[in-house]
Amino acid sequence: MKQLLKLFRKLSVLALLALATGCATTSTSRTDLLSAAGFQVATADTPQQQELLRSLPTGRLSLVTWEGETFYVQPDAPNNRAWVGRPREFQTYQQLRLARQMSNDNLMAARMNQSAMRDWNRGWGPSMHGCFHRSQRRMHR
């Protein structure tokens, strides 16, 4: 029952992300995906945490072991904070990224198909005189 509930939550998040991606005019940023996956913002309070934050590569999720526990950390060094999640949140984040990529790919394919249909219809169809013709150019024999 517990696994079924987890699966339902993940599918709900994926469905909401797909809906939001389809309605949005701009792409979803990485921090939005991290937040949707359950990552929490943590402020680096101690000098040791600040040093660890500065040592992590910017713009990438890093695997960090802190006091015997595994975390995934996305540093935001200019703001002295980081997005922190456990393996469960990282897995959800990966699924959300995949769903976003698939949605973007589907949108691109639809736009390409629409463009191809528009180009196809230019050469075939009624002219302004009501007659059908093959193309705008006349063929010379």
C-alpha distance (Angstrom), angle and dihedral (degrees) to the residues before:
residue distance angle dihedral
M1 . . .
K2 3.81 . .
Q3 3.81 91.9 .
L4 3.80 90.3 49.1
L5 3.81 89.9 53.3
K6 3.83 91.2 49.8
L7 3.81 90.8 49.6
F8 3.81 90.6 49.0
R9 3.83 90.8 51.7
K10 3.80 92.5 49.9
L11 3.79 92.3 48.1
S12 3.80 90.2 47.9
V13 3.80 91.3 52.1
L14 3.81 90.7 48.0
A15 3.80 91.5 49.3
L16 3.80 92.1 48.7
L17 3.80 90.9 47.7
A18 3.79 91.7 50.1
L19 3.80 90.0 49.2
A20 3.80 92.7 47.3
T21 3.81 91.9 46.3
G22 3.77 91.4 49.9
C23 3.81 92.6 50.7
A24 3.79 98.0 39.6
T25 3.76 121.4 97.2
T26 3.81 93.5 -154.1
S27 3.77 130.8 44.7
T28 3.77 120.3 -94.9
S29 3.77 112.8 -102.2
R30 3.78 124.3 -128.1
T31 3.81 93.5 -109.7
D32 3.80 90.0 53.5
L33 3.80 89.3 54.7
L34 3.79 91.6 46.7
S35 3.79 90.5 51.1
A36 3.82 92.2 47.2
A37 3.81 89.7 50.5
G38 3.80 91.5 55.4
F39 3.80 101.5 -100.6
Q40 3.80 113.1 153.7
V41 3.79 128.5 -142.8
A42 3.80 111.7 -117.8
T43 3.78 124.6 -171.9
A44 3.79 117.7 -139.6
D45 3.82 100.4 -122.3
T46 3.78 103.6 165.6
P47 3.80 127.6 58.1
Q48 3.81 88.5 -117.9
Q49 3.82 91.4 55.7
Q50 3.81 91.7 45.5
E51 3.80 90.5 51.9
L52 3.81 90.8 49.2
L53 3.81 90.0 48.8
R54 3.81 92.0 52.4
S55 3.80 91.5 47.9
L56 3.82 93.7 57.9
P57 3.81 119.4 92.2
T58 3.80 112.2 -105.1
G59 3.78 119.5 -119.4
R60 3.82 93.7 22.6
L61 3.77 137.1 92.2
S62 3.78 110.8 -119.8
L63 3.78 130.6 -162.4
V64 3.82 108.8 -124.3
T65 3.78 130.1 -179.1
W66 3.81 110.0 -151.6
E67 3.81 120.9 179.1
G68 3.80 90.9 -19.2
E69 3.82 96.4 -50.0
T70 3.80 128.1 108.0
F71 3.80 119.3 -124.2
Y72 3.78 137.1 170.8
V73 3.79 111.5 -136.3
Q74 3.81 131.4 -166.1
P75 3.83 106.2 -169.9
D76 3.78 124.0 -139.0
A77 3.82 95.7 -175.6
P78 3.83 97.6 169.4
N79 3.81 88.7 61.0
N80 3.83 93.4 39.0
R81 3.80 92.7 -120.8
A82 3.78 142.5 97.6
W83 3.78 140.2 -152.2
V84 3.80 106.0 -117.6
G85 3.78 129.2 -168.6
R86 3.76 139.7 160.9
P87 3.82 124.7 -123.7
R88 3.82 90.3 -86.6
E89 3.83 92.0 57.3
F90 3.81 90.6 43.9
Q91 3.81 90.3 55.3
T92 3.82 90.5 49.9
Y93 3.82 89.5 48.1
Q94 3.83 90.5 53.1
Q95 3.81 90.2 51.0
L96 3.80 91.5 49.2
R97 3.81 91.0 49.8
L98 3.80 90.1 50.7
A99 3.81 91.7 48.6
R100 3.81 90.8 49.6
Q101 3.81 91.4 48.7
M102 3.80 91.8 48.9
S103 3.80 90.2 48.5
N104 3.81 91.3 50.0
D105 3.81 90.9 47.4
N106 3.81 91.1 50.5
L107 3.80 90.9 48.8
M108 3.81 91.2 50.3
A109 3.81 91.9 48.7
A110 3.82 90.9 49.8
R111 3.80 91.1 50.6
M112 3.80 91.3 48.6
N113 3.82 90.8 49.7
Q114 3.79 90.9 48.6
S115 3.80 90.9 50.2
A116 3.80 91.8 47.8
M117 3.80 91.2 50.7
R118 3.79 91.1 49.0
D119 3.82 90.2 51.5
W120 3.80 91.7 46.1
N121 3.79 92.6 51.9
R122 3.81 92.6 52.7
G123 3.77 93.0 68.4
W124 3.81 98.2 42.0
G125 3.76 128.2 48.4
P126 3.76 143.4 62.7
S127 3.77 119.2 -34.3
M128 3.75 122.2 -139.6
H129 3.82 87.7 -89.4
G130 3.81 92.3 58.2
C131 3.82 94.5 -108.7
F132 3.79 121.6 123.6
H133 3.77 116.6 -122.3
R134 3.78 136.8 179.1
S135 3.77 100.9 -129.4
Q136 3.77 143.2 -15.9
R137 3.80 91.2 -103.8
R138 3.78 120.2 77.3
M139 3.75 116.8 -129.4
H140 3.78 115.0 -128.1
R141 3.78 120.5 -148.9
